[in-house]
Amino acid sequence: MGKLIQGIRGFNDILPDAYPIWRFVETTLREILQAYGYQEIRLPAVEKTVLFARAIGEVTDIVEKEMYTFADRNGESLTLRPEGTVGCVRACVEHGLLHKHQPRLWYGGAMFRYERPQKGRYRQFHQIGAEVFGVPGPDVDAEMILMTGRMLRALGLADLELQINSLGTAGSRADYRERLVGYFRRHHELLDDDARRRLDMNPLRILDSKSQSMQGLIAQAPSILEHLDEASRAHIQRVTEILDAALVTYTLNPRLVRGLDYYTRTVFEWTSKDLGAQGTVCAGGRYDGLVEQIGGPPTPAIGFATGIERLVTLIAESGRVLPTPTSHAYLVIVGEEAVAPAYRLAEELRDRLPALRLQVNSGGGSFKSQFKRADRSGARYAIILAAEEVVAARVSVKDLRDDAAQLSLSEAELAALLARCIDG
């Protein structure tokens, strides 16, 4: 036997016992997105590297350190998607979805970043995200924040903090950038290596530093909220007015800048204290210049993404137990003569009862061993088919969860019994 080849570090298997929570999260988010008018779009996992470099920003941790990039057989540089917004924008521009429309789109799937695996952060991780295009006003910003809050409550996650900020327009941010660089230059000896590297290229990212030695300096830095243009100030004020009217609790955090260069004006994060350093559960913001930057028409836009692994972790650690779907019935086959009729019966039952979860014994086995498999399957009923039942057009049915007497039923009576089991 050869040596076991194990999975890649940070690329995790999602085993069957974890599936109920994953299904609950994905189904809940999908239903709420559809209720708010979003349509699903499916995007490729691989894009041209230049797309991410242009859109996310050359001087970001994602582009500089974290992307899985490779050359294909034609020598073209390709990258496994590190996030979903850029690919969604590319698809909208390429397929003309933005012409005279205001599409609301959502997507889900695996993303890839080369990071140090830790709680809530893996090298392959899964997100559900959504984007709205063509709506410039603050109303859609507030609605997206309200919708994400509804999603988290529907998952039973109430102990989360909402943080909001505005990054202003390109012009107001340039003015703020100049003041911020001046401040950090005056304290150059206190900057760590990452901050010094970012000072000239992307000083706003210094505000996002997780280095403990930098926190005091960052806390005293100029606030971007004090350097907004009037339109951006009015925009974020209207967002907060709508949230206040909806009785949403939030914190205005002028240090919240997000990790991607394309954000403008409103940005937001829902965070948890139960995930350690990787506390962001759901985050997003407005990116009014990104569509044009990628080659499309000037188009205001806003989006968000939430990490499925982080949601699953929070739900699992809360102690909440979700039921695992089990079979309604298990078909025990007694004797070779009953094998073909058993599979015919199973297919007829599935035709009559599309919601039926019916497992048919495979691989033979004694009557006793088949009953053990039936019990382990979690099924409510064992359906027993032997040669004599085939001749009589009857089946025997044993309730595996009750001490009731074994029944002899026709196929129609069996279907009626299983229908009641499906209905609960």
Solvent accessible surface area in square Angstrom, and as a share of the most:
residue,aa,sasa,rsa
1,M,244,1.09
2,G,65,0.63
3,K,194,0.82
4,L,136,0.68
5,I,161,0.82
6,Q,145,0.64
7,G,66,0.63
8,I,120,0.61
9,R,147,0.54
10,G,7,0.07
11,F,49,0.21
12,N,75,0.39
13,D,121,0.63
14,I,75,0.38
15,L,107,0.53
16,P,113,0.71
17,D,120,0.62
18,A,34,0.26
19,Y,108,0.41
20,P,9,0.06
21,I,24,0.12
22,W,21,0.07
23,R,99,0.36
24,F,46,0.19
25,V,0,0.00
26,E,60,0.27
27,T,44,0.26
28,T,18,0.11
29,L,1,0.01
30,R,85,0.31
31,E,101,0.45
32,I,20,0.10
33,L,0,0.00
34,Q,100,0.45
35,A,85,0.66
36,Y,54,0.20
37,G,47,0.45
38,Y,8,0.03
39,Q,128,0.57
40,E,78,0.35
41,I,30,0.15
42,R,205,0.75
43,L,26,0.13
44,P,67,0.42
45,A,40,0.31
46,V,53,0.31
47,E,16,0.07
48,K,110,0.47
49,T,24,0.14
50,V,88,0.50
51,L,19,0.10
52,F,0,0.00
53,A,15,0.12
54,R,121,0.44
55,A,1,0.01
56,I,0,0.00
57,G,9,0.08
58,E,113,0.51
59,V,18,0.10
60,T,1,0.00
61,D,33,0.17
62,I,10,0.05
63,V,27,0.16
64,E,81,0.36
65,K,111,0.47
66,E,23,0.10
67,M,27,0.12
68,Y,55,0.21
69,T,67,0.39
70,F,90,0.37
71,A,71,0.55
72,D,45,0.23
73,R,249,0.91
74,N,141,0.72
75,G,55,0.53
76,E,72,0.32
77,S,50,0.32
78,L,31,0.16
79,T,0,0.00
80,L,43,0.21
81,R,22,0.08
82,P,0,0.00
83,E,10,0.04
84,G,4,0.04
85,T,14,0.08
86,V,0,0.00
87,G,6,0.05
88,C,0,0.00
89,V,0,0.00
90,R,47,0.17
91,A,5,0.04
92,C,0,0.00
93,V,42,0.24
94,E,111,0.50
95,H,120,0.54
96,G,27,0.26
97,L,65,0.32
98,L,16,0.08
99,H,120,0.54
100,K,206,0.87
101,H,120,0.54
102,Q,112,0.50
103,P,21,0.13
104,R,66,0.24
105,L,11,0.06
106,W,11,0.04
107,Y,4,0.02
108,G,37,0.36
109,G,25,0.24
110,A,20,0.15
111,M,0,0.00
112,F,20,0.08
113,R,41,0.15
114,Y,115,0.44
115,E,20,0.09
116,R,159,0.58
117,P,24,0.15
118,Q,50,0.22
119,K,92,0.39
120,G,5,0.04
121,R,71,0.26
122,Y,48,0.18
123,R,26,0.09
124,Q,45,0.20
125,F,26,0.11
126,H,35,0.16
127,Q,26,0.12
128,I,8,0.04
129,G,0,0.00
130,A,0,0.00
131,E,0,0.00
132,V,1,0.01
133,F,0,0.00
134,G,19,0.18
135,V,28,0.16
136,P,84,0.53
137,G,20,0.19
138,P,29,0.18
139,D,82,0.43
140,V,5,0.03
141,D,0,0.00
142,A,0,0.00
143,E,55,0.25
144,M,1,0.00
145,I,1,0.00
146,L,50,0.25
147,M,1,0.01
148,T,0,0.00
149,G,3,0.03
150,R,120,0.44
151,M,3,0.01
152,L,6,0.03
153,R,140,0.51
154,A,47,0.37
155,L,1,0.01
156,G,51,0.49
157,L,18,0.09
158,A,90,0.70
159,D,129,0.67
160,L,31,0.15
161,E,70,0.31
162,L,2,0.01
163,Q,34,0.15
164,I,0,0.00
165,N,0,0.00
166,S,1,0.01
167,L,3,0.01
168,G,0,0.00
169,T,43,0.25
170,A,79,0.61
171,G,54,0.52
172,S,14,0.09
173,R,49,0.18
174,A,60,0.46
175,D,64,0.33
176,Y,0,0.00
177,R,86,0.32
178,E,129,0.58
179,R,129,0.47
180,L,0,0.00
181,V,21,0.12
182,G,24,0.23
183,Y,17,0.07
184,F,0,0.00
185,R,121,0.44
186,R,166,0.61
187,H,55,0.24
188,H,80,0.36
189,E,120,0.54
190,L,99,0.49
191,L,6,0.03
192,D,43,0.22
193,D,113,0.59
194,D,61,0.32
195,A,3,0.02
196,R,100,0.36
197,R,89,0.32
198,R,13,0.05
199,L,3,0.02
200,D,84,0.43
201,M,121,0.54
202,N,20,0.10
203,P,1,0.01
204,L,15,0.07
205,R,21,0.08
206,I,1,0.00
207,L,9,0.04
208,D,36,0.19
209,S,20,0.13
210,K,145,0.62
211,S,37,0.24
212,Q,152,0.68
213,S,93,0.60
214,M,0,0.00
215,Q,66,0.29
216,G,50,0.48
217,L,17,0.09
218,I,6,0.03
219,A,60,0.46
220,Q,139,0.62
221,A,5,0.04
222,P,33,0.21
223,S,16,0.10
224,I,2,0.01
225,L,37,0.18
226,E,125,0.56
227,H,36,0.16
228,L,12,0.06
229,D,43,0.22
230,E,131,0.59
231,A,58,0.45
232,S,0,0.00
233,R,89,0.33
234,A,61,0.48
235,H,12,0.05
236,I,13,0.07
237,Q,103,0.46
238,R,122,0.45
239,V,0,0.00
240,T,15,0.09
241,E,72,0.32
242,I,40,0.20
243,L,0,0.00
244,D,75,0.39
245,A,87,0.67
246,A,48,0.38
247,L,160,0.80
248,V,30,0.17
249,T,122,0.71
250,Y,52,0.20
251,T,63,0.36
252,L,81,0.40
253,N,34,0.17
254,P,32,0.20
255,R,51,0.19
256,L,10,0.05
257,V,5,0.03
258,R,46,0.17
259,G,21,0.20
260,L,18,0.09
261,D,54,0.28
262,Y,12,0.05
263,Y,14,0.05
264,T,19,0.11
265,R,43,0.16
266,T,0,0.00
267,V,0,0.00
268,F,0,0.00
269,E,21,0.09
270,W,27,0.10
271,T,25,0.14
272,S,9,0.06
273,K,190,0.80
274,D,83,0.43
275,L,2,0.01
276,G,58,0.56
277,A,79,0.61
278,Q,26,0.12
279,G,12,0.12
280,T,36,0.21
281,V,2,0.01
282,C,2,0.01
283,A,6,0.05
284,G,0,0.00
285,G,0,0.00
286,R,0,0.00
287,Y,1,0.00
288,D,42,0.22
289,G,38,0.36
290,L,1,0.01
291,V,0,0.00
292,E,96,0.43
293,Q,77,0.34
294,I,19,0.09
295,G,59,0.57
296,G,12,0.12
297,P,59,0.37
298,P,104,0.65
299,T,12,0.07
300,P,34,0.22
301,A,0,0.00
302,I,0,0.00
303,G,4,0.04
304,F,4,0.02
305,A,27,0.21
306,T,3,0.02
307,G,14,0.14
308,I,2,0.01
309,E,23,0.10
310,R,34,0.12
311,L,1,0.00
312,V,18,0.10
313,T,28,0.16
314,L,13,0.06
315,I,1,0.01
316,A,53,0.41
317,E,102,0.46
318,S,79,0.51
319,G,55,0.53
320,R,100,0.36
321,V,134,0.77
322,L,31,0.15
323,P,110,0.69
324,T,83,0.48
325,P,48,0.30
326,T,57,0.33
327,S,18,0.12
328,H,19,0.09
329,A,0,0.00
330,Y,4,0.02
331,L,0,0.00
332,V,0,0.00
333,I,15,0.08
334,V,53,0.30
335,G,43,0.41
336,E,141,0.63
337,E,128,0.57
338,A,0,0.00
339,V,52,0.30
340,A,76,0.59
341,P,27,0.17
342,A,0,0.00
343,Y,87,0.33
344,R,124,0.45
345,L,5,0.03
346,A,0,0.00
347,E,93,0.42
348,E,58,0.26
349,L,0,0.00
350,R,81,0.29
351,D,115,0.59
352,R,126,0.46
353,L,25,0.13
354,P,123,0.77
355,A,63,0.49
356,L,15,0.08
357,R,109,0.40
358,L,15,0.07
359,Q,84,0.37
360,V,18,0.10
361,N,5,0.03
362,S,79,0.51
363,G,81,0.78
364,G,40,0.39
365,G,46,0.44
366,S,68,0.44
367,F,101,0.42
368,K,140,0.59
369,S,35,0.23
370,Q,5,0.02
371,F,46,0.19
372,K,106,0.45
373,R,77,0.28
374,A,0,0.00
375,D,72,0.37
376,R,175,0.64
377,S,25,0.16
378,G,29,0.28
379,A,0,0.00
380,R,94,0.34
381,Y,20,0.08
382,A,0,0.00
383,I,0,0.00
384,I,10,0.05
385,L,7,0.03
386,A,8,0.06
387,A,38,0.29
388,E,118,0.53
389,E,26,0.12
390,V,54,0.31
391,V,132,0.76
392,A,60,0.46
393,A,77,0.60
394,R,86,0.31
395,V,6,0.03
396,S,14,0.09
397,V,2,0.01
398,K,57,0.24
399,D,14,0.07
400,L,34,0.17
401,R,113,0.41
402,D,79,0.41
403,D,140,0.73
404,A,50,0.39
405,A,82,0.64
406,Q,98,0.44
407,L,84,0.42
408,S,65,0.42
409,L,25,0.13
410,S,29,0.19
411,E,46,0.20
412,A,58,0.45
413,E,82,0.37
414,L,0,0.00
415,A,6,0.05
416,A,48,0.37
417,L,18,0.09
418,L,0,0.00
419,A,31,0.24
420,R,151,0.55
421,C,26,0.16
422,I,46,0.23
423,D,125,0.65
424,G,101,0.97
